[in-house]
Amino acid sequence: MPLTVRRYARLLLLAFCLMLPIPASAVSAPQPVRIPVLNYHSITVDPGNRATITPEKFEEQMTHLAENGYTALTLRQFTDIMEGRETAPEKPVLLTFDDGYANNYTEALPVLSRLGLNATLFVSPEVSATDPYFLTWDQIREMHEAGWDIQPHGMTHPHLPRLSAAKQEAELTEAKRLIEEQLGTTADVFCYPYGEYNRTTLRLLKKAGYRYAFTIEQGVTLSSQDPLRLTRIFVNGEESFETWQNKLEKAHRP
């Protein structure tokens, strides 16, 4: 076919268009991964205390997860998904327990073991060693052997911003060291006692080798968040099952 002037002009226009950069607005940015991180504390009967949940309510919630296609992640799965090394399942959730109450062993452990659900426990080693209301090291070791991930919550559960830099550093590093020594594992995910931190805390966490840290700020956890300021969903034990379910389902919607 002879190369007419009109056809030649079309070819020139096509070549010119191919050389143009694609506008950034025309490229869809990848959506951040969404993982609801549920924040539990004590599994007990204590009317008026929102941070507690009755054993019956707790079992109802866990049964719902197990029977409705949710995957309770290990901490390793959570970090691999956040860092793009693993694809998130359809309905991921991370179960976290703060403070290390003894009833996490007597009430939560049997339920999760029976249902095949994973969990992460944040403990303050010195509190566990001195207060019978909290877990013993034997119980912590048994939970670890049952698949629970055990991570630091400060050595003494302090108000970190009230401490000097040296005392903050001791709280972060000693809790990490002791957990790793007792369990033979890596403790590099932190949970802020009382949800409190300051710039010094963030600097010292990085220095100590922590990769992630959880706050008590409310919201679904996103892979786009600052890894040392991850949000969670507080489980209010006084709310209805329907309210809890709605929060969970909403967290999975973009």
C-alpha positions in Angstrom: 0.0 0.0 0.0 1.5 3.4 -1.0 2.3 5.7 1.9 -0.2 8.6 1.3 0.2 12.0 2.9 -2.8 11.3 5.1 -1.5 8.0 6.2 1.9 9.4 6.9 0.4 12.1 9.0 -1.6 9.5 11.0 1.6 7.6 11.7 3.4 10.7 12.8 0.5 11.5 15.2 0.6 8.0 16.6 4.3 8.1 17.2 4.0 11.5 18.9 1.3 10.1 21.2 3.3 7.1 22.2 6.1 9.5 23.3 3.9 11.5 25.6 4.1 10.7 29.4 1.1 9.2 31.0 -0.5 11.7 33.5 -0.2 10.6 37.1 -4.0 11.1 37.5 -4.6 8.4 34.8 -2.7 5.8 36.8 -4.7 4.2 39.6 -2.6 4.1 42.8 -2.7 0.7 44.6 -5.1 0.6 47.5 -3.5 0.1 50.9 -4.1 -3.2 52.6 -6.8 -3.1 55.3 -6.6 -5.3 58.3 -8.9 -4.9 61.3 -6.9 -5.3 64.5 -9.2 -6.0 67.4 -8.1 -4.8 70.8 -9.1 -6.9 73.8 -8.1 -6.7 77.4 -9.7 -8.7 80.2 -12.1 -11.6 79.7 -14.3 -11.4 82.8 -17.5 -10.1 84.3 -17.0 -6.5 85.5 -20.2 -4.4 84.9 -19.4 -0.8 84.0 -15.8 -1.5 82.8 -15.8 -1.1 79.0 -12.3 -2.7 78.7 -13.7 -6.1 79.9 -15.8 -8.5 78.0 -17.7 -11.5 79.5 -16.6 -15.0 78.6 -19.9 -15.6 76.9 -19.7 -12.5 74.7 -16.1 -13.3 73.9 -16.9 -16.8 72.8 -19.8 -15.6 70.7 -17.5 -13.2 68.8 -14.8 -15.8 68.3 -17.3 -18.3 67.1 -18.6 -15.8 64.6 -15.1 -15.3 63.2 -14.5 -19.0 62.9 -17.8 -19.8 61.2 -17.9 -16.8 58.8 -14.7 -17.1 56.8 -12.4 -14.8 58.9 -8.7 -15.6 59.1 -7.1 -14.8 62.5 -3.6 -13.9 61.5 -0.4 -14.8 63.2 1.9 -11.8 63.8 4.2 -13.1 61.1 1.4 -13.2 58.6 0.3 -9.7 59.6 3.7 -8.2 59.0 4.3 -10.2 55.8 1.0 -8.8 54.4 1.7 -5.3 55.5 5.1 -5.5 53.8 3.8 -7.1 50.6 5.4 -10.5 50.9 2.1 -12.3 51.3 -1.4 -11.7 49.9 -4.1 -11.0 52.4 -6.9 -13.5 52.7 -10.4 -12.4 51.9 -11.3 -11.5 55.5 -8.2 -11.0 57.6 -8.2 -10.0 61.3 -5.5 -9.7 64.0 -6.6 -10.5 67.5 -4.6 -8.5 70.1 -4.8 -8.7 73.9 -3.2 -6.0 76.0 -1.8 -6.2 79.6 -1.5 -10.0 80.1 -4.5 -10.7 82.4 -4.5 -14.2 83.9 -8.0 -14.7 82.4 -6.5 -14.5 78.9 -5.1 -17.9 79.9 -8.1 -19.3 81.6 -10.8 -17.9 79.3 -9.4 -16.9 75.9 -6.8 -19.6 75.3 -9.3 -22.6 75.5 -11.7 -20.8 73.1 -9.1 -19.9 70.5 -7.5 -23.3 70.7 -10.8 -25.0 70.1 -11.7 -22.8 67.2 -8.2 -22.7 65.6 -7.7 -19.0 65.9 -4.4 -17.2 66.4 -3.7 -14.2 68.7 -1.1 -11.7 69.8 -0.5 -10.9 73.5 1.2 -7.8 74.8 2.7 -8.2 78.3 4.6 -6.2 80.8 7.1 -8.7 82.3 7.6 -7.1 85.7 3.9 -6.9 86.3 3.4 -10.5 85.3 6.2 -11.5 87.8 4.7 -9.7 90.8 0.9 -9.5 90.5 -1.3 -12.6 90.7 -4.0 -10.9 88.6 -1.7 -11.2 85.6 -0.2 -14.1 83.8 2.7 -16.1 85.2 5.7 -17.0 83.0 4.6 -20.6 83.0 1.2 -19.5 81.6 2.8 -17.2 79.1 5.1 -20.0 77.9 2.1 -22.4 77.5 0.3 -19.8 75.5 3.3 -19.2 73.3 3.6 -23.0 72.7 -0.1 -23.0 71.7 0.6 -20.5 68.9 0.1 -17.1 70.6 2.6 -14.4 69.7 4.0 -12.7 72.8 5.3 -9.1 72.5 6.3 -6.2 74.8 4.0 -3.7 76.5 6.7 -2.0 78.5 8.5 -3.6 81.4 6.3 -2.1 84.1 3.3 -0.8 82.0 4.4 2.9 82.6 3.2 6.2 81.4 6.2 6.5 78.9 6.0 10.3 78.2 6.4 11.0 81.9 9.8 9.2 82.0 13.2 10.4 81.1 14.8 9.1 77.9 17.0 6.8 79.8 14.1 5.3 81.7 12.0 5.0 78.6 14.8 3.1 76.9 15.1 0.7 79.8 11.4 0.0 79.6 11.6 -0.8 75.9 14.8 -2.7 75.8 14.5 -4.8 79.0 11.0 -6.0 78.1 12.2 -7.0 74.7 15.3 -8.7 76.1 13.4 -10.7 78.7 10.6 -11.9 76.4 13.2 -13.0 73.8 15.2 -14.7 76.6 12.3 -16.5 78.1 10.6 -17.7 74.9 13.5 -17.9 72.4 11.6 -15.7 69.9 11.9 -12.2 68.4 10.1 -9.4 70.2 10.0 -6.5 67.8 6.4 -5.3 67.9 5.4 -3.0 70.6 2.1 -1.8 72.2 2.1 1.5 74.0 0.9 1.3 77.6 -2.1 3.5 78.0 -1.6 4.3 74.3 0.9 7.0 75.3 4.1 8.0 73.5 6.1 11.0 72.5 8.9 11.7 70.0 11.5 10.2 72.3 9.5 7.0 72.5 9.4 6.8 68.7 13.1 7.4 68.4 14.0 4.8 71.0 11.7 2.2 69.5 13.7 2.5 66.2 17.0 2.4 68.1 15.9 -0.8 69.9 15.0 -2.5 66.7 11.2 -2.5 66.9 9.5 -2.7 63.5 5.9 -2.0 64.5 3.9 -0.4 67.4 0.2 -0.3 68.1 -1.6 2.7 69.5 -5.1 2.8 71.0 -6.2 5.3 68.3 -9.3 4.0 66.6 -9.6 2.7 63.1 -8.7 -0.1 60.7 -5.0 -0.7 60.3 -3.7 0.2 56.8 -0.4 -0.7 55.2 0.0 3.0 54.4 0.1 4.0 58.1 3.3 4.9 60.0 4.4 1.4 61.2 5.1 2.8 64.7 1.6 4.4 65.0 -0.8 1.7 63.9 -4.5 2.1 64.8 -6.8 -0.6 66.2 -10.4 -1.3 66.9 -11.2 -1.2 70.6 -13.6 -4.0 71.7 -16.1 -2.4 74.1 -17.5 -5.2 76.2 -20.7 -3.3 76.9 -21.6 -3.0 73.3 -24.0 -5.5 71.6 -22.8 -8.3 69.4 -24.5 -6.5 66.4 -22.5 -3.3 67.1 -19.2 -5.3 67.2 -20.2 -7.2 64.0 -21.0 -3.9 62.2 -17.6 -2.4 63.1 -15.8 -5.5 61.9 -17.7 -5.6 58.6 -17.2 -1.9 58.0 -13.5 -2.2 58.6 -13.2 -4.6 55.6 -14.9 -2.1 53.2 -12.7 0.4 51.4 
